[in-house]
Amino acid sequence: MPSKTYATLHTGAKMPLLGYGTWQAVEGQLEGALHAALEAGYRHIDTAAAYRNEEAIGQVLKEWMDSGKVKREDLFIVTKLPAAGIRPSGPKKWLSDSLRKLGLDYVDLYLAHCPFCAKESPDDSPFPIGPDGKMKFESDTDHVGMWKAMEAEVHAGRAKAIGLSNYNKRLIQKVLDNCTIKPANLQVELHVYMQQKPLVDFCHQNGITVCAYSPIGSPGSENFVKNFGITLPDLIKNPTIVEVAQKHKKTPGQVLLKHIVQRGIIAIPKSLSKERIQQNIALFDWELSTVDMAKIDALDQGKAGRIFDMAFLGLDRSHPAYPFGEYP
C-alpha cells in the first residue's frame, strides 16, 4: 500500500512530503530540470528571493498552467522573505516582488528565510554582501513586528500559510508567544548526520510541520561552500546507507530521503539530473523497516553534524538572533 505523500499544515492544506529544491540552481540550468521535475510528478517547488531564480521558475510554471498540464491549485509553491526583509516593512515589499517574478497571485507558503536582519543596501539586494564578502546586520531582529507583517500577507491573500526557516526553539517560541497565526512550517538543515530530533519534536508538539533542506548533504553546493572552507559530508557513501540501499535495491540517495519522509518530515532535494530527479520522488511505494530506521537513527551526530552554521555570512555567534549556538 502506498505511504502518505503529504504533510497536513494547521491550515488544512496538504504540503507534499517531497519537493523540488532550487538553491544553487541558476537560470539556464534550472528550466530544463524544473520541466523534468514537473513531468516526474513534483508539485511542491521551493525557492527564495535570495536564490535569484523566481523569474525562471515563473516562466516554467506559466508554460505548464497555460497548456493545461497543471492547475494552480495542484501546485504548492514556497518562497522566502530574505535577510534584508526580516523587519516589519519587509514582507509586503518582498512578497509582492516575488509574486511578480513568479507570475502568481499567491504562494502556498511564505517563510522568513532566517532570524537575523541584514542592513539594507542601495541596490536592494535580498542578501546584501559587502566588499569584504560579508553581510552587515542590524543589532537585533524585531521578530514580533516582522511576524505581524507576515500575518498581514495571509489576510491579504498573498500567502496561504506562513512559516520560518533557520529558527531555533527559543526564537520560534518568541513568535508563538506573540502571534495570531501560528507558523505552519519550519525549514531547517536536516539529514541523517543532523536529524534534529529535539527541534522536530518541539515543532510537531506545536502543530508546526518541518521541512529538511540539504537532505542528502547538499552535494550540489560544493563549489559554493568551498569558498568558505566548509567540508561537505559524503552521506551517499556512508556504509550503513549503502547497506540499506542494497537491501531494498534502491539508491543511497533514495534511502537518505526515505528516512526523512518516513518520519513525517518534508524534504526538498535539488538535482539538475533528470535521472536523479525521478529517483528522488520514487519514495512512496516502499518502506524502511523498524530495524532499518533504527540503524539510520544511530548515525545522528546532533549539533556536531551541522554543515551550514551561517557564520560564513559574517554573523557573530554572540548576536541575539544567531540561531545555531543552541540545539535545538
Contacts in CASP RR format, 6 or more apart in sequence:
PFRMAT RR
TARGET T0000
AUTHOR 0000-0000-0000
METHOD contacts of the structure
MODEL  1
MPSKTYATLHTGAKMPLLGYGTWQAVEGQLEGALHAALEAGYRHIDTAAA
YRNEEAIGQVLKEWMDSGKVKREDLFIVTKLPAAGIRPSGPKKWLSDSLR
KLGLDYVDLYLAHCPFCAKESPDDSPFPIGPDGKMKFESDTDHVGMWKAM
EAEVHAGRAKAIGLSNYNKRLIQKVLDNCTIKPANLQVELHVYMQQKPLV
DFCHQNGITVCAYSPIGSPGSENFVKNFGITLPDLIKNPTIVEVAQKHKK
TPGQVLLKHIVQRGIIAIPKSLSKERIQQNIALFDWELSTVDMAKIDALD
QGKAGRIFDMAFLGLDRSHPAYPFGEYP
2 284 0 8 1.000
2 285 0 8 1.000
3 261 0 8 1.000
3 262 0 8 1.000
3 284 0 8 1.000
3 285 0 8 1.000
3 287 0 8 1.000
4 17 0 8 1.000
4 284 0 8 1.000
5 16 0 8 1.000
5 17 0 8 1.000
5 18 0 8 1.000
5 284 0 8 1.000
6 14 0 8 1.000
6 15 0 8 1.000
6 16 0 8 1.000
6 17 0 8 1.000
7 14 0 8 1.000
7 15 0 8 1.000
7 17 0 8 1.000
7 209 0 8 1.000
7 264 0 8 1.000
7 265 0 8 1.000
7 266 0 8 1.000
8 14 0 8 1.000
8 15 0 8 1.000
8 209 0 8 1.000
9 15 0 8 1.000
9 109 0 8 1.000
9 161 0 8 1.000
9 184 0 8 1.000
9 185 0 8 1.000
9 209 0 8 1.000
10 182 0 8 1.000
10 184 0 8 1.000
10 207 0 8 1.000
10 208 0 8 1.000
11 160 0 8 1.000
11 161 0 8 1.000
11 184 0 8 1.000
13 76 0 8 1.000
13 108 0 8 1.000
13 160 0 8 1.000
13 161 0 8 1.000
13 184 0 8 1.000
14 76 0 8 1.000
15 44 0 8 1.000
15 76 0 8 1.000
15 108 0 8 1.000
15 109 0 8 1.000
15 185 0 8 1.000
15 209 0 8 1.000
15 211 0 8 1.000
15 266 0 8 1.000
16 42 0 8 1.000
16 43 0 8 1.000
16 44 0 8 1.000
16 76 0 8 1.000
16 266 0 8 1.000
17 261 0 8 1.000
17 264 0 8 1.000
17 265 0 8 1.000
17 266 0 8 1.000
17 267 0 8 1.000
17 283 0 8 1.000
18 42 0 8 1.000
18 44 0 8 1.000
18 257 0 8 1.000
18 261 0 8 1.000
18 266 0 8 1.000
18 267 0 8 1.000
18 268 0 8 1.000
18 269 0 8 1.000
18 280 0 8 1.000
18 281 0 8 1.000
18 283 0 8 1.000
19 42 0 8 1.000
19 44 0 8 1.000
19 45 0 8 1.000
19 46 0 8 1.000
19 76 0 8 1.000
19 266 0 8 1.000
19 267 0 8 1.000
19 268 0 8 1.000
19 269 0 8 1.000
19 281 0 8 1.000
20 34 0 8 1.000
20 37 0 8 1.000
20 42 0 8 1.000
20 44 0 8 1.000
20 45 0 8 1.000
20 46 0 8 1.000
20 268 0 8 1.000
20 269 0 8 1.000
20 270 0 8 1.000
20 277 0 8 1.000
21 45 0 8 1.000
21 46 0 8 1.000
21 47 0 8 1.000
21 213 0 8 1.000
21 268 0 8 1.000
21 269 0 8 1.000
21 270 0 8 1.000
22 30 0 8 1.000
22 34 0 8 1.000
22 45 0 8 1.000
22 46 0 8 1.000
22 47 0 8 1.000
22 51 0 8 1.000
22 53 0 8 1.000
22 57 0 8 1.000
22 270 0 8 1.000
23 48 0 8 1.000
23 51 0 8 1.000
23 213 0 8 1.000
23 221 0 8 1.000
23 270 0 8 1.000
24 51 0 8 1.000
24 220 0 8 1.000
24 221 0 8 1.000
24 224 0 8 1.000
24 270 0 8 1.000
25 33 0 8 1.000
25 51 0 8 1.000
25 53 0 8 1.000
25 270 0 8 1.000
25 272 0 8 1.000
26 52 0 8 1.000
26 53 0 8 1.000
27 53 0 8 1.000
27 55 0 8 1.000
27 56 0 8 1.000
28 56 0 8 1.000
29 272 0 8 1.000
30 53 0 8 1.000
30 56 0 8 1.000
30 57 0 8 1.000
30 60 0 8 1.000
30 272 0 8 1.000
31 56 0 8 1.000
31 59 0 8 1.000
31 60 0 8 1.000
32 60 0 8 1.000
33 271 0 8 1.000
33 272 0 8 1.000
33 273 0 8 1.000
33 274 0 8 1.000
33 277 0 8 1.000
34 45 0 8 1.000
34 56 0 8 1.000
34 57 0 8 1.000
34 60 0 8 1.000
35 60 0 8 1.000
36 274 0 8 1.000
36 277 0 8 1.000
36 278 0 8 1.000
37 45 0 8 1.000
37 277 0 8 1.000
38 60 0 8 1.000
38 64 0 8 1.000
38 69 0 8 1.000
38 70 0 8 1.000
40 277 0 8 1.000
40 278 0 8 1.000
40 281 0 8 1.000
41 281 0 8 1.000
42 277 0 8 1.000
42 281 0 8 1.000
43 70 0 8 1.000
43 74 0 8 1.000
43 75 0 8 1.000
43 76 0 8 1.000
44 75 0 8 1.000
44 76 0 8 1.000
44 77 0 8 1.000
44 78 0 8 1.000
44 266 0 8 1.000
44 268 0 8 1.000
45 57 0 8 1.000
45 61 0 8 1.000
45 75 0 8 1.000
45 76 0 8 1.000
45 77 0 8 1.000
45 78 0 8 1.000
46 78 0 8 1.000
46 79 0 8 1.000
46 187 0 8 1.000
46 211 0 8 1.000
46 268 0 8 1.000
47 53 0 8 1.000
47 54 0 8 1.000
47 57 0 8 1.000
47 77 0 8 1.000
47 78 0 8 1.000
47 79 0 8 1.000
47 80 0 8 1.000
47 102 0 8 1.000
48 79 0 8 1.000
48 80 0 8 1.000
48 82 0 8 1.000
48 111 0 8 1.000
48 113 0 8 1.000
48 126 0 8 1.000
49 79 0 8 1.000
49 80 0 8 1.000
49 81 0 8 1.000
49 82 0 8 1.000
49 94 0 8 1.000
49 97 0 8 1.000
49 98 0 8 1.000
49 113 0 8 1.000
49 126 0 8 1.000
50 80 0 8 1.000
50 82 0 8 1.000
50 83 0 8 1.000
50 113 0 8 1.000
50 126 0 8 1.000
50 127 0 8 1.000
52 126 0 8 1.000
54 79 0 8 1.000
54 98 0 8 1.000
54 101 0 8 1.000
54 102 0 8 1.000
55 101 0 8 1.000
55 102 0 8 1.000
57 102 0 8 1.000
58 101 0 8 1.000
58 102 0 8 1.000
58 103 0 8 1.000
58 104 0 8 1.000
61 70 0 8 1.000
61 75 0 8 1.000
61 77 0 8 1.000
61 102 0 8 1.000
61 103 0 8 1.000
61 104 0 8 1.000
62 103 0 8 1.000
64 70 0 8 1.000
65 71 0 8 1.000
65 72 0 8 1.000
72 104 0 8 1.000
75 108 0 8 1.000
76 108 0 8 1.000
76 109 0 8 1.000
77 102 0 8 1.000
77 104 0 8 1.000
77 107 0 8 1.000
77 108 0 8 1.000
77 109 0 8 1.000
78 107 0 8 1.000
78 108 0 8 1.000
78 109 0 8 1.000
78 110 0 8 1.000
78 111 0 8 1.000
78 187 0 8 1.000
79 95 0 8 1.000
79 98 0 8 1.000
79 102 0 8 1.000
79 107 0 8 1.000
79 110 0 8 1.000
79 111 0 8 1.000
80 110 0 8 1.000
80 111 0 8 1.000
80 112 0 8 1.000
80 113 0 8 1.000
80 165 0 8 1.000
81 90 0 8 1.000
81 91 0 8 1.000
81 94 0 8 1.000
81 95 0 8 1.000
81 110 0 8 1.000
81 111 0 8 1.000
81 112 0 8 1.000
81 113 0 8 1.000
81 146 0 8 1.000
81 150 0 8 1.000
82 94 0 8 1.000
82 113 0 8 1.000
82 118 0 8 1.000
82 126 0 8 1.000
82 127 0 8 1.000
83 113 0 8 1.000
83 114 0 8 1.000
83 116 0 8 1.000
83 117 0 8 1.000
83 118 0 8 1.000
83 126 0 8 1.000
83 127 0 8 1.000
83 128 0 8 1.000
83 135 0 8 1.000
84 94 0 8 1.000
84 117 0 8 1.000
84 118 0 8 1.000
84 119 0 8 1.000
84 120 0 8 1.000
84 121 0 8 1.000
84 124 0 8 1.000
84 125 0 8 1.000
84 126 0 8 1.000
84 127 0 8 1.000
84 128 0 8 1.000
85 91 0 8 1.000
85 93 0 8 1.000
85 94 0 8 1.000
85 117 0 8 1.000
85 118 0 8 1.000
85 120 0 8 1.000
85 126 0 8 1.000
85 146 0 8 1.000
86 112 0 8 1.000
86 113 0 8 1.000
86 114 0 8 1.000
86 115 0 8 1.000
86 116 0 8 1.000
86 117 0 8 1.000
86 118 0 8 1.000
86 141 0 8 1.000
86 146 0 8 1.000
87 117 0 8 1.000
87 138 0 8 1.000
87 141 0 8 1.000
87 142 0 8 1.000
87 145 0 8 1.000
87 146 0 8 1.000
88 142 0 8 1.000
88 145 0 8 1.000
88 146 0 8 1.000
88 148 0 8 1.000
88 149 0 8 1.000
89 149 0 8 1.000
90 146 0 8 1.000
90 149 0 8 1.000
91 110 0 8 1.000
91 146 0 8 1.000
91 149 0 8 1.000
91 150 0 8 1.000
91 152 0 8 1.000
91 153 0 8 1.000
92 149 0 8 1.000
92 152 0 8 1.000
92 153 0 8 1.000
92 156 0 8 1.000
94 126 0 8 1.000
95 107 0 8 1.000
95 110 0 8 1.000
95 153 0 8 1.000
95 158 0 8 1.000
95 159 0 8 1.000
96 158 0 8 1.000
98 107 0 8 1.000
99 105 0 8 1.000
99 106 0 8 1.000
99 107 0 8 1.000
99 158 0 8 1.000
105 158 0 8 1.000
106 157 0 8 1.000
106 158 0 8 1.000
106 159 0 8 1.000
106 160 0 8 1.000
107 158 0 8 1.000
107 159 0 8 1.000
107 160 0 8 1.000
108 159 0 8 1.000
108 160 0 8 1.000
108 161 0 8 1.000
109 159 0 8 1.000
109 160 0 8 1.000
109 161 0 8 1.000
109 162 0 8 1.000
109 163 0 8 1.000
109 184 0 8 1.000
109 185 0 8 1.000
110 150 0 8 1.000
110 153 0 8 1.000
110 158 0 8 1.000
110 159 0 8 1.000
110 161 0 8 1.000
110 162 0 8 1.000
110 163 0 8 1.000
111 162 0 8 1.000
111 163 0 8 1.000
111 164 0 8 1.000
111 165 0 8 1.000
111 185 0 8 1.000
111 187 0 8 1.000
112 146 0 8 1.000
112 147 0 8 1.000
112 150 0 8 1.000
112 162 0 8 1.000
112 163 0 8 1.000
112 164 0 8 1.000
112 165 0 8 1.000
112 167 0 8 1.000
113 165 0 8 1.000
113 166 0 8 1.000
114 165 0 8 1.000
114 166 0 8 1.000
114 310 0 8 1.000
114 323 0 8 1.000
115 141 0 8 1.000
115 143 0 8 1.000
115 164 0 8 1.000
115 166 0 8 1.000
115 167 0 8 1.000
115 168 0 8 1.000
115 171 0 8 1.000
115 321 0 8 1.000
115 323 0 8 1.000
116 137 0 8 1.000
116 138 0 8 1.000
116 141 0 8 1.000
116 310 0 8 1.000
116 315 0 8 1.000
116 319 0 8 1.000
116 321 0 8 1.000
116 322 0 8 1.000
116 323 0 8 1.000
117 137 0 8 1.000
117 138 0 8 1.000
117 140 0 8 1.000
117 141 0 8 1.000
117 142 0 8 1.000
117 146 0 8 1.000
117 321 0 8 1.000
118 127 0 8 1.000
118 128 0 8 1.000
118 135 0 8 1.000
118 136 0 8 1.000
118 137 0 8 1.000
118 138 0 8 1.000
119 128 0 8 1.000
119 135 0 8 1.000
119 136 0 8 1.000
119 137 0 8 1.000
119 138 0 8 1.000
120 128 0 8 1.000
121 128 0 8 1.000
121 130 0 8 1.000
127 135 0 8 1.000
127 313 0 8 1.000
128 135 0 8 1.000
128 136 0 8 1.000
129 135 0 8 1.000
130 136 0 8 1.000
134 313 0 8 1.000
134 314 0 8 1.000
135 313 0 8 1.000
135 314 0 8 1.000
135 315 0 8 1.000
137 314 0 8 1.000
137 315 0 8 1.000
137 319 0 8 1.000
137 321 0 8 1.000
139 320 0 8 1.000
140 319 0 8 1.000
140 320 0 8 1.000
140 321 0 8 1.000
141 320 0 8 1.000
141 321 0 8 1.000
143 171 0 8 1.000
143 174 0 8 1.000
143 175 0 8 1.000
143 178 0 8 1.000
143 321 0 8 1.000
144 174 0 8 1.000
144 175 0 8 1.000
144 178 0 8 1.000
147 162 0 8 1.000
147 175 0 8 1.000
147 178 0 8 1.000
147 179 0 8 1.000
150 159 0 8 1.000
150 162 0 8 1.000
150 163 0 8 1.000
150 181 0 8 1.000
151 162 0 8 1.000
151 179 0 8 1.000
151 180 0 8 1.000
151 181 0 8 1.000
153 159 0 8 1.000
153 162 0 8 1.000
154 160 0 8 1.000
154 161 0 8 1.000
154 162 0 8 1.000
154 181 0 8 1.000
161 184 0 8 1.000
161 185 0 8 1.000
162 181 0 8 1.000
162 183 0 8 1.000
162 184 0 8 1.000
163 183 0 8 1.000
163 184 0 8 1.000
163 185 0 8 1.000
163 186 0 8 1.000
163 187 0 8 1.000
163 208 0 8 1.000
164 171 0 8 1.000
164 172 0 8 1.000
164 175 0 8 1.000
164 183 0 8 1.000
164 185 0 8 1.000
164 186 0 8 1.000
164 187 0 8 1.000
165 186 0 8 1.000
165 187 0 8 1.000
165 188 0 8 1.000
165 213 0 8 1.000
166 187 0 8 1.000
166 188 0 8 1.000
166 189 0 8 1.000
166 310 0 8 1.000
166 323 0 8 1.000
167 175 0 8 1.000
167 186 0 8 1.000
167 188 0 8 1.000
167 323 0 8 1.000
168 199 0 8 1.000
168 323 0 8 1.000
168 324 0 8 1.000
168 325 0 8 1.000
168 326 0 8 1.000
168 327 0 8 1.000
168 328 0 8 1.000
169 198 0 8 1.000
169 199 0 8 1.000
169 202 0 8 1.000
169 326 0 8 1.000
169 328 0 8 1.000
170 326 0 8 1.000
171 321 0 8 1.000
171 323 0 8 1.000
172 183 0 8 1.000
172 186 0 8 1.000
172 202 0 8 1.000
172 203 0 8 1.000
172 206 0 8 1.000
172 208 0 8 1.000
175 183 0 8 1.000
176 182 0 8 1.000
176 183 0 8 1.000
176 206 0 8 1.000
182 206 0 8 1.000
182 207 0 8 1.000
182 208 0 8 1.000
183 208 0 8 1.000
184 208 0 8 1.000
184 209 0 8 1.000
185 208 0 8 1.000
185 209 0 8 1.000
185 210 0 8 1.000
185 211 0 8 1.000
185 266 0 8 1.000
186 199 0 8 1.000
186 203 0 8 1.000
186 208 0 8 1.000
186 209 0 8 1.000
186 210 0 8 1.000
186 211 0 8 1.000
187 210 0 8 1.000
187 211 0 8 1.000
187 212 0 8 1.000
187 213 0 8 1.000
187 268 0 8 1.000
188 196 0 8 1.000
188 199 0 8 1.000
188 210 0 8 1.000
188 211 0 8 1.000
188 212 0 8 1.000
188 213 0 8 1.000
189 196 0 8 1.000
189 212 0 8 1.000
189 213 0 8 1.000
189 214 0 8 1.000
189 306 0 8 1.000
189 307 0 8 1.000
189 308 0 8 1.000
190 196 0 8 1.000
190 200 0 8 1.000
190 210 0 8 1.000
190 212 0 8 1.000
190 213 0 8 1.000
190 214 0 8 1.000
190 215 0 8 1.000
190 260 0 8 1.000
190 265 0 8 1.000
190 267 0 8 1.000
191 212 0 8 1.000
191 214 0 8 1.000
191 215 0 8 1.000
191 216 0 8 1.000
191 217 0 8 1.000
191 235 0 8 1.000
191 256 0 8 1.000
191 260 0 8 1.000
192 235 0 8 1.000
192 238 0 8 1.000
192 241 0 8 1.000
192 256 0 8 1.000
192 259 0 8 1.000
192 296 0 8 1.000
192 299 0 8 1.000
192 300 0 8 1.000
193 217 0 8 1.000
193 233 0 8 1.000
193 235 0 8 1.000
193 299 0 8 1.000
193 300 0 8 1.000
193 301 0 8 1.000
193 302 0 8 1.000
193 305 0 8 1.000
194 300 0 8 1.000
194 301 0 8 1.000
194 302 0 8 1.000
194 303 0 8 1.000
194 304 0 8 1.000
194 305 0 8 1.000
194 306 0 8 1.000
194 307 0 8 1.000
195 297 0 8 1.000
195 299 0 8 1.000
195 300 0 8 1.000
195 302 0 8 1.000
196 210 0 8 1.000
196 212 0 8 1.000
196 302 0 8 1.000
196 328 0 8 1.000
197 300 0 8 1.000
198 327 0 8 1.000
198 328 0 8 1.000
199 210 0 8 1.000
199 327 0 8 1.000
199 328 0 8 1.000
200 210 0 8 1.000
200 263 0 8 1.000
200 265 0 8 1.000
202 328 0 8 1.000
203 209 0 8 1.000
203 210 0 8 1.000
204 210 0 8 1.000
209 265 0 8 1.000
209 266 0 8 1.000
210 265 0 8 1.000
210 266 0 8 1.000
211 265 0 8 1.000
211 266 0 8 1.000
211 267 0 8 1.000
211 268 0 8 1.000
212 260 0 8 1.000
212 265 0 8 1.000
212 266 0 8 1.000
212 267 0 8 1.000
212 268 0 8 1.000
213 268 0 8 1.000
214 221 0 8 1.000
214 307 0 8 1.000
214 308 0 8 1.000
215 256 0 8 1.000
215 257 0 8 1.000
215 260 0 8 1.000
215 267 0 8 1.000
215 268 0 8 1.000
215 269 0 8 1.000
216 235 0 8 1.000
216 236 0 8 1.000
216 253 0 8 1.000
216 256 0 8 1.000
216 257 0 8 1.000
216 269 0 8 1.000
217 232 0 8 1.000
217 233 0 8 1.000
217 235 0 8 1.000
217 256 0 8 1.000
217 307 0 8 1.000
218 225 0 8 1.000
218 232 0 8 1.000
218 307 0 8 1.000
218 308 0 8 1.000
219 232 0 8 1.000
219 234 0 8 1.000
219 236 0 8 1.000
220 270 0 8 1.000
221 232 0 8 1.000
222 232 0 8 1.000
225 231 0 8 1.000
225 232 0 8 1.000
225 307 0 8 1.000
225 308 0 8 1.000
228 312 0 8 1.000
229 312 0 8 1.000
230 307 0 8 1.000
230 308 0 8 1.000
230 312 0 8 1.000
232 307 0 8 1.000
233 305 0 8 1.000
233 307 0 8 1.000
235 241 0 8 1.000
235 252 0 8 1.000
235 253 0 8 1.000
235 256 0 8 1.000
236 252 0 8 1.000
236 253 0 8 1.000
236 256 0 8 1.000
237 252 0 8 1.000
238 252 0 8 1.000
238 299 0 8 1.000
240 295 0 8 1.000
240 296 0 8 1.000
240 298 0 8 1.000
240 299 0 8 1.000
241 252 0 8 1.000
241 253 0 8 1.000
241 255 0 8 1.000
241 256 0 8 1.000
241 296 0 8 1.000
241 299 0 8 1.000
242 252 0 8 1.000
243 295 0 8 1.000
244 255 0 8 1.000
244 288 0 8 1.000
244 292 0 8 1.000
244 295 0 8 1.000
244 296 0 8 1.000
245 251 0 8 1.000
245 252 0 8 1.000
245 253 0 8 1.000
245 254 0 8 1.000
245 255 0 8 1.000
247 292 0 8 1.000
248 255 0 8 1.000
248 286 0 8 1.000
248 288 0 8 1.000
248 292 0 8 1.000
250 258 0 8 1.000
250 286 0 8 1.000
251 279 0 8 1.000
253 279 0 8 1.000
253 280 0 8 1.000
254 279 0 8 1.000
254 280 0 8 1.000
254 282 0 8 1.000
254 283 0 8 1.000
255 288 0 8 1.000
255 296 0 8 1.000
257 267 0 8 1.000
257 269 0 8 1.000
257 280 0 8 1.000
257 283 0 8 1.000
258 283 0 8 1.000
258 286 0 8 1.000
258 287 0 8 1.000
258 288 0 8 1.000
259 288 0 8 1.000
259 293 0 8 1.000
259 296 0 8 1.000
260 266 0 8 1.000
260 267 0 8 1.000
261 267 0 8 1.000
261 283 0 8 1.000
261 284 0 8 1.000
262 287 0 8 1.000
262 288 0 8 1.000
262 293 0 8 1.000
269 280 0 8 1.000
271 277 0 8 1.000
271 280 0 8 1.000
288 296 0 8 1.000
302 327 0 8 1.000
303 324 0 8 1.000
303 325 0 8 1.000
303 327 0 8 1.000
306 324 0 8 1.000
309 324 0 8 1.000
310 322 0 8 1.000
310 323 0 8 1.000
310 324 0 8 1.000
311 317 0 8 1.000
315 322 0 8 1.000
316 322 0 8 1.000
317 324 0 8 1.000
317 325 0 8 1.000
END
